[in-house]
Amino acid sequence: MTTIPEGYEPQLSLYDTQRAIERLRYIFLAKLCAALHLVRVTAPLIVDPKTGMNDNLNGVERPVGFDVPAIGSDAEVVQSLAKWKRYALKRYDFNIGKGVVCNMNAIRRDEEIDNLHSIYVDQWDWEKVIDPDQRTTEYLHEVVGRIVTAISGTLDELKWQYPQLETHIDREITFITSQELEDLYPDLTPKERENRFVAEHHTTFIQGIGAALKSGQPHDGRAPDYDDWALNGDLLFWNDVLGCAFEVSSMGIRVNPESLDRQLTIAGCDDRRELPFHKMLLAGELPLTIGGGIGQSRLCMLLLGKAHVGEVQASVWDAETLEACQAAGIQLL
């Protein structure tokens, strides 16, 4: 469902929006690479479903698949590159402390469409090799801090070029676990908890996504075969335009053989043990890594003060969305 904030007016013209999107992506990518020691690489749009390389997200989303007569088999559009990146780090022989970043474009046909969600997904997908001693909460928090610094620095440069931008980002990060959040607000839904907490603390990292909480339910779904559920999380900012918690990144320290073994069983996904990617993981043949995805359209929305994701990306929309945006004078790309 599309909602338009009362009195909303874009802070940039359509022309300036397009220029600012280009500038934002260039600035942020450079800052992210410098902060995390990343190298940009080319990434696939499609993968072979038999490899186990595609991401199944929460386990219910259906990947877009099609047959390829020229090779005599099927292919799938990626839903994210969480697994491919880790394999690429091994194949490209990256050392500890170095990593990759790529432009990930995906189609998630089962996504609900609203102000924040589209069936078209664009992310900076990044991954870097770490030492076993870095599989800690402290290192996870350090990396989150570096990403927030890159985002804040990007906003500073944009506001220098476009002084009419009114976006403010709190550089101080509040870290909280999903269990602590449930303990604070046991009668609220996970999304309600996020809104309540982030409204007060602004820039927030919620750690521990995927495992069941004391209530018996996880804070949110997370595939069992890329993030370690104890060492992952979501980065959220308070969005003044929409008046809500606004997720920009999902990230985490990736599974090692022990946590993968445990999480596959908990999730009822033991059949994946026979897939090539999972066999390599369980055998310890892939490097230990940390990684995540940072939404490109999400970041553009936040920093440019936009009310709808369609103002910063071209996609397809339902009639209700088109009518609501037209009535509010919002130009969808």
ZAVEXRO-299645 format. One record per residue (C-alpha): x, y negated, z; residue in three letters. Coordinates in steps of 0.001 Angstrom, whole numbers, plus 500000, padded with zeros to 6 digits. Each point is the difference from the previous one (the first is absolute). Example, Ala and Ser with C-alpha at 12.3 -4.5 7.8 and 13.67 -1.06 7.14 Angstrom:
BEGIN
[rec [512300; 504500; 507800]; 'Ala'],
[rec [501370; 496560; 499340]; 'Ser'],
END
This chain:
BEGIN
[rec [500000; 500000; 500000]; 'Met'],
[rec [501305; 496583; 499017]; 'Thr'],
[rec [499822; 497135; 502473]; 'Thr'],
[rec [500936; 496409; 499248]; 'Ile'],
[rec [501152; 497839; 502943]; 'Pro'],
[rec [497813; 496937; 500487]; 'Glu'],
[rec [501495; 496951; 498327]; 'Gly'],
[rec [502757; 501995; 498320]; 'Tyr'],
[rec [501939; 498208; 497285]; 'Glu'],
[rec [503198; 501349; 498393]; 'Pro'],
[rec [503101; 498087; 501055]; 'Gln'],
[rec [501538; 500427; 496547]; 'Leu'],
[rec [498580; 499584; 496515]; 'Ser'],
[rec [499760; 503058; 497767]; 'Leu'],
[rec [503096; 498850; 498100]; 'Tyr'],
[rec [502015; 499363; 503163]; 'Asp'],
[rec [498797; 503310; 501442]; 'Thr'],
[rec [501486; 501912; 497083]; 'Gln'],
[rec [503276; 498109; 500296]; 'Arg'],
[rec [500078; 500507; 503776]; 'Ala'],
[rec [499372; 503749; 499697]; 'Ile'],
[rec [503012; 500316; 497705]; 'Glu'],
[rec [502142; 497881; 502322]; 'Arg'],
[rec [498874; 501839; 503133]; 'Leu'],
[rec [500827; 503410; 498582]; 'Arg'],
[rec [503438; 498882; 498871]; 'Tyr'],
[rec [500875; 498343; 503320]; 'Ile'],
[rec [498705; 502764; 502237]; 'Phe'],
[rec [501643; 502820; 498060]; 'Leu'],
[rec [503371; 498268; 500265]; 'Ala'],
[rec [499572; 499429; 503742]; 'Lys'],
[rec [498812; 503573; 500614]; 'Leu'],
[rec [502960; 501479; 498105]; 'Cys'],
[rec [502432; 497833; 501969]; 'Ala'],
[rec [498365; 500786; 503352]; 'Ala'],
[rec [499923; 503790; 499567]; 'Leu'],
[rec [502883; 500589; 497540]; 'His'],
[rec [497768; 501221; 497179]; 'Leu'],
[rec [500532; 500418; 496265]; 'Val'],
[rec [497114; 499694; 497586]; 'Arg'],
[rec [499373; 503161; 497953]; 'Val'],
[rec [497516; 501133; 497393]; 'Thr'],
[rec [497171; 502162; 501345]; 'Ala'],
[rec [497465; 502353; 498411]; 'Pro'],
[rec [496366; 499176; 499333]; 'Leu'],
[rec [499101; 503687; 499539]; 'Ile'],
[rec [501235; 503215; 501611]; 'Val'],
[rec [499550; 503743; 499597]; 'Asp'],
[rec [497419; 501138; 502605]; 'Pro'],
[rec [501747; 503379; 500416]; 'Lys'],
[rec [503077; 498380; 501574]; 'Thr'],
[rec [498175; 498725; 503098]; 'Gly'],
[rec [501545; 496594; 499323]; 'Met'],
[rec [496749; 498045; 499925]; 'Asn'],
[rec [498711; 498434; 503200]; 'Asp'],
[rec [496607; 501211; 501199]; 'Asn'],
[rec [499597; 497022; 502365]; 'Leu'],
[rec [497244; 500886; 502504]; 'Asn'],
[rec [499400; 503356; 498343]; 'Gly'],
[rec [496631; 499137; 498444]; 'Val'],
[rec [500935; 497640; 497165]; 'Glu'],
[rec [499884; 501600; 496557]; 'Arg'],
[rec [502979; 499202; 497774]; 'Pro'],
[rec [499290; 498997; 496422]; 'Val'],
[rec [501026; 502982; 497897]; 'Gly'],
[rec [500061; 500789; 496295]; 'Phe'],
[rec [501386; 502567; 497609]; 'Asp'],
[rec [503074; 499327; 497859]; 'Val'],
[rec [499774; 502172; 496869]; 'Pro'],
[rec [503550; 499149; 498913]; 'Ala'],
[rec [501483; 501761; 503044]; 'Ile'],
[rec [497229; 502554; 500525]; 'Gly'],
[rec [499210; 499058; 503605]; 'Ser'],
[rec [498156; 497512; 502186]; 'Asp'],
[rec [501260; 496749; 501533]; 'Ala'],
[rec [498828; 497698; 502794]; 'Glu'],
[rec [500231; 496262; 500497]; 'Val'],
[rec [501948; 499392; 503205]; 'Val'],
[rec [498093; 498898; 503106]; 'Gln'],
[rec [503243; 498847; 501620]; 'Ser'],
[rec [503690; 500805; 499631]; 'Leu'],
[rec [500676; 501034; 503600]; 'Ala'],
[rec [501340; 503416; 499009]; 'Lys'],
[rec [501569; 499128; 496665]; 'Trp'],
[rec [502224; 497335; 501583]; 'Lys'],
[rec [501538; 502445; 502446]; 'Arg'],
[rec [500759; 502461; 497236]; 'Tyr'],
[rec [501463; 497160; 497910]; 'Ala'],
[rec [502407; 499034; 502808]; 'Leu'],
[rec [501398; 503546; 499963]; 'Lys'],
[rec [500139; 500191; 496227]; 'Arg'],
[rec [501669; 496587; 499642]; 'Tyr'],
[rec [502488; 500857; 502764]; 'Asp'],
[rec [499272; 497025; 502273]; 'Phe'],
[rec [502001; 499741; 503226]; 'Asn'],
[rec [498837; 499184; 503536]; 'Ile'],
[rec [498916; 496380; 500284]; 'Gly'],
[rec [499115; 499615; 496309]; 'Lys'],
[rec [496609; 500268; 498386]; 'Gly'],
[rec [497706; 499444; 497042]; 'Val'],
[rec [497024; 497779; 499281]; 'Val'],
[rec [497654; 500226; 497041]; 'Cys'],
[rec [496799; 498551; 498625]; 'Asn'],
[rec [497286; 502566; 500661]; 'Met'],
[rec [496789; 499778; 498005]; 'Asn'],
[rec [497216; 502434; 500761]; 'Ala'],
[rec [496317; 500680; 499465]; 'Ile'],
[rec [497995; 501119; 503035]; 'Arg'],
[rec [496583; 500686; 498553]; 'Arg'],
[rec [498376; 500844; 503344]; 'Asp'],
[rec [500984; 496688; 501614]; 'Glu'],
[rec [497129; 497922; 501379]; 'Glu'],
[rec [499878; 496604; 498316]; 'Ile'],
[rec [499839; 496845; 502121]; 'Asp'],
[rec [502002; 496816; 500592]; 'Asn'],
[rec [503140; 501970; 500832]; 'Leu'],
[rec [499653; 503177; 497952]; 'His'],
[rec [500167; 500793; 496307]; 'Ser'],
[rec [500372; 503259; 498102]; 'Ile'],
[rec [503229; 498525; 498606]; 'Tyr'],
[rec [502894; 500055; 502461]; 'Val'],
[rec [503329; 498219; 499630]; 'Asp'],
[rec [502731; 500334; 502601]; 'Gln'],
[rec [503660; 499533; 500608]; 'Trp'],
[rec [500839; 503571; 500937]; 'Asp'],
[rec [503332; 500226; 501834]; 'Trp'],
[rec [502053; 502748; 501631]; 'Glu'],
[rec [503478; 500142; 501555]; 'Lys'],
[rec [502252; 502713; 501383]; 'Val'],
[rec [500539; 499985; 503763]; 'Ile'],
[rec [502201; 501765; 502516]; 'Asp'],
[rec [498416; 502580; 502376]; 'Pro'],
[rec [500703; 497605; 502893]; 'Asp'],
[rec [497753; 497407; 498342]; 'Gln'],
[rec [496849; 502105; 500288]; 'Arg'],
[rec [498882; 497828; 502919]; 'Thr'],
[rec [497325; 497478; 500902]; 'Thr'],
[rec [502702; 497363; 500450]; 'Glu'],
[rec [501246; 500358; 496432]; 'Tyr'],
[rec [496443; 500027; 498646]; 'Leu'],
[rec [499314; 496710; 501775]; 'His'],
[rec [503245; 498494; 498686]; 'Glu'],
[rec [498952; 500751; 496408]; 'Val'],
[rec [496525; 498551; 500596]; 'Val'],
[rec [501672; 496814; 501227]; 'Gly'],
[rec [502095; 499746; 496854]; 'Arg'],
[rec [496894; 500347; 497813]; 'Ile'],
[rec [498115; 497311; 501936]; 'Val'],
[rec [503020; 497699; 499638]; 'Thr'],
[rec [499983; 500578; 496210]; 'Ala'],
[rec [496262; 499237; 499824]; 'Ile'],
[rec [500369; 496850; 502126]; 'Ser'],
[rec [502932; 498784; 497911]; 'Gly'],
[rec [497997; 500534; 496823]; 'Thr'],
[rec [497158; 497892; 501395]; 'Leu'],
[rec [502449; 497227; 500894]; 'Asp'],
[rec [501244; 499823; 496406]; 'Glu'],
[rec [496487; 500091; 498556]; 'Leu'],
[rec [498831; 497158; 502251]; 'Lys'],
[rec [502963; 497924; 498860]; 'Trp'],
[rec [498820; 500419; 496400]; 'Gln'],
[rec [496256; 499879; 500800]; 'Tyr'],
[rec [499584; 497725; 503052]; 'Pro'],
[rec [496205; 500321; 499812]; 'Gln'],
[rec [500249; 503562; 501331]; 'Leu'],
[rec [498682; 500154; 503571]; 'Glu'],
[rec [501000; 503584; 500809]; 'Thr'],
[rec [501696; 500550; 503347]; 'His'],
[rec [501780; 503179; 501093]; 'Ile'],
[rec [501038; 500740; 503560]; 'Asp'],
[rec [503580; 501238; 499866]; 'Arg'],
[rec [499774; 501635; 503450]; 'Glu'],
[rec [498917; 503642; 499694]; 'Ile'],
[rec [497901; 501791; 502597]; 'Thr'],
[rec [500614; 503755; 500040]; 'Phe'],
[rec [497285; 502289; 501324]; 'Ile'],
[rec [499233; 503707; 499600]; 'Thr'],
[rec [496689; 501211; 498665]; 'Ser'],
[rec [499401; 501761; 503325]; 'Gln'],
[rec [500606; 496783; 501950]; 'Glu'],
[rec [497544; 498284; 497666]; 'Leu'],
[rec [497365; 502666; 500631]; 'Glu'],
[rec [500595; 499733; 503757]; 'Asp'],
[rec [499414; 496229; 499800]; 'Leu'],
[rec [496782; 500262; 497977]; 'Tyr'],
[rec [498598; 503543; 500430]; 'Pro'],
[rec [496497; 498990; 498892]; 'Asp'],
[rec [501079; 498396; 496717]; 'Leu'],
[rec [500726; 501589; 496636]; 'Thr'],
[rec [503621; 499942; 498782]; 'Pro'],
[rec [499312; 497067; 497659]; 'Lys'],
[rec [498215; 498098; 502750]; 'Glu'],
[rec [502976; 500606; 502296]; 'Arg'],
[rec [502355; 498629; 497355]; 'Glu'],
[rec [497918; 496853; 499536]; 'Asn'],
[rec [499686; 499403; 503740]; 'Arg'],
[rec [503726; 500448; 500683]; 'Phe'],
[rec [501437; 498262; 496923]; 'Val'],
[rec [497707; 496994; 500497]; 'Ala'],
[rec [501949; 499338; 503198]; 'Glu'],
[rec [503467; 501271; 499081]; 'His'],
[rec [500058; 499119; 496274]; 'His'],
[rec [502986; 501957; 498626]; 'Thr'],
[rec [499637; 503567; 501237]; 'Thr'],
[rec [501535; 503378; 499336]; 'Phe'],
[rec [497796; 502932; 501029]; 'Ile'],
[rec [502152; 503097; 500509]; 'Gln'],
[rec [498885; 503621; 499879]; 'Gly'],
[rec [497589; 500619; 497102]; 'Ile'],
[rec [498752; 503460; 499106]; 'Gly'],
[rec [500010; 502014; 503229]; 'Ala'],
[rec [496865; 500427; 502079]; 'Ala'],
[rec [499631; 497621; 502948]; 'Leu'],
[rec [498472; 500785; 503404]; 'Lys'],
[rec [496586; 499485; 498421]; 'Ser'],
[rec [500732; 502905; 497651]; 'Gly'],
[rec [500123; 497749; 496922]; 'Gln'],
[rec [503024; 498359; 498336]; 'Pro'],
[rec [500174; 496230; 499694]; 'His'],
[rec [500106; 500535; 496240]; 'Asp'],
[rec [500736; 502844; 497627]; 'Gly'],
[rec [503519; 500636; 498782]; 'Arg'],
[rec [501342; 502846; 497863]; 'Ala'],
[rec [501990; 502524; 502056]; 'Pro'],
[rec [502924; 500342; 497616]; 'Asp'],
[rec [501726; 496621; 499767]; 'Tyr'],
[rec [499753; 497908; 503199]; 'Asp'],
[rec [500880; 501293; 503451]; 'Asp'],
[rec [496737; 499189; 501781]; 'Trp'],
[rec [501874; 498890; 503140]; 'Ala'],
[rec [502365; 497684; 498102]; 'Leu'],
[rec [497778; 498229; 497485]; 'Asn'],
[rec [497552; 497128; 500016]; 'Gly'],
[rec [498136; 497182; 498288]; 'Asp'],
[rec [501073; 496359; 499798]; 'Leu'],
[rec [497122; 497550; 500347]; 'Leu'],
[rec [499707; 496224; 499927]; 'Phe'],
[rec [497087; 497810; 501035]; 'Trp'],
[rec [498325; 498659; 496863]; 'Asn'],
[rec [498578; 496531; 500704]; 'Asp'],
[rec [498058; 499845; 496723]; 'Val'],
[rec [498069; 503240; 500594]; 'Leu'],
[rec [500128; 499914; 503800]; 'Gly'],
[rec [501211; 503571; 500376]; 'Cys'],
[rec [502986; 502249; 500566]; 'Ala'],
[rec [501739; 500451; 496669]; 'Phe'],
[rec [502196; 503026; 499274]; 'Glu'],
[rec [502952; 499286; 497723]; 'Val'],
[rec [502170; 503071; 500469]; 'Ser'],
[rec [499853; 503636; 501030]; 'Ser'],
[rec [503422; 501429; 500812]; 'Met'],
[rec [501959; 502350; 502185]; 'Gly'],
[rec [502895; 502310; 500643]; 'Ile'],
[rec [499411; 503067; 497864]; 'Arg'],
[rec [499511; 503563; 501162]; 'Val'],
[rec [502960; 502235; 500701]; 'Asn'],
[rec [499613; 503795; 499695]; 'Pro'],
[rec [498728; 500321; 503590]; 'Glu'],
[rec [497343; 497279; 499833]; 'Ser'],
[rec [498898; 501120; 496527]; 'Leu'],
[rec [499568; 503572; 501228]; 'Asp'],
[rec [497922; 498779; 502943]; 'Arg'],
[rec [497847; 497537; 498054]; 'Gln'],
[rec [499195; 502400; 497160]; 'Leu'],
[rec [498573; 502435; 502530]; 'Thr'],
[rec [498033; 497327; 501886]; 'Ile'],
[rec [498522; 498683; 496746]; 'Ala'],
[rec [499119; 503473; 498706]; 'Gly'],
[rec [502270; 499540; 497001]; 'Cys'],
[rec [502245; 503039; 500339]; 'Asp'],
[rec [499397; 500850; 496334]; 'Asp'],
[rec [502283; 497089; 499059]; 'Arg'],
[rec [502997; 501861; 501370]; 'Arg'],
[rec [500267; 501795; 496642]; 'Glu'],
[rec [500246; 496813; 497921]; 'Leu'],
[rec [503497; 499108; 498713]; 'Pro'],
[rec [500190; 496633; 501807]; 'Phe'],
[rec [498923; 501476; 503327]; 'His'],
[rec [502387; 502930; 499701]; 'Lys'],
[rec [502879; 497544; 499639]; 'Met'],
[rec [498807; 498012; 503013]; 'Leu'],
[rec [499606; 503043; 502236]; 'Leu'],
[rec [503430; 501255; 498980]; 'Ala'],
[rec [501590; 496653; 500926]; 'Gly'],
[rec [501094; 499371; 496412]; 'Glu'],
[rec [498695; 496416; 499824]; 'Leu'],
[rec [501570; 497023; 501779]; 'Pro'],
[rec [498484; 498528; 503150]; 'Leu'],
[rec [498268; 496770; 499021]; 'Thr'],
[rec [497820; 497101; 501015]; 'Ile'],
[rec [497648; 498377; 497523]; 'Gly'],
[rec [496678; 498422; 499249]; 'Gly'],
[rec [497799; 498081; 497661]; 'Gly'],
[rec [499411; 496255; 500046]; 'Ile'],
[rec [496908; 498913; 498113]; 'Gly'],
[rec [500825; 497528; 497256]; 'Gln'],
[rec [496450; 498732; 499542]; 'Ser'],
[rec [499476; 500063; 503771]; 'Arg'],
[rec [503053; 497819; 500583]; 'Leu'],
[rec [498934; 497630; 497222]; 'Cys'],
[rec [496548; 499717; 501575]; 'Met'],
[rec [501420; 499238; 503422]; 'Leu'],
[rec [502692; 497493; 499061]; 'Leu'],
[rec [497944; 498194; 497327]; 'Leu'],
[rec [496890; 499747; 502191]; 'Gly'],
[rec [497668; 502008; 497766]; 'Lys'],
[rec [496640; 501439; 501066]; 'Ala'],
[rec [499804; 502872; 497496]; 'His'],
[rec [502587; 502383; 498588]; 'Val'],
[rec [498550; 499390; 496528]; 'Gly'],
[rec [501447; 496483; 500148]; 'Glu'],
[rec [503517; 501442; 499829]; 'Val'],
[rec [499581; 503190; 497939]; 'Gln'],
[rec [498042; 501154; 496950]; 'Ala'],
[rec [497714; 502976; 500635]; 'Ser'],
[rec [496402; 501165; 499496]; 'Val'],
[rec [497181; 498984; 502336]; 'Trp'],
[rec [496412; 500921; 500734]; 'Asp'],
[rec [497121; 497666; 499151]; 'Ala'],
[rec [499563; 498838; 503609]; 'Glu'],
[rec [503624; 498870; 500213]; 'Thr'],
[rec [499829; 498193; 496665]; 'Leu'],
[rec [496789; 498196; 500961]; 'Glu'],
[rec [501230; 499013; 503466]; 'Ala'],
[rec [503280; 498610; 498687]; 'Cys'],
[rec [498332; 498151; 497128]; 'Gln'],
[rec [497499; 498390; 502389]; 'Ala'],
[rec [502884; 498849; 502227]; 'Ala'],
[rec [502029; 498656; 497095]; 'Gly'],
[rec [502735; 502619; 500494]; 'Ile'],
[rec [501788; 500883; 496788]; 'Gln'],
[rec [500964; 503651; 499823]; 'Leu'],
[rec [502994; 500798; 497811]; 'Leu'],
END
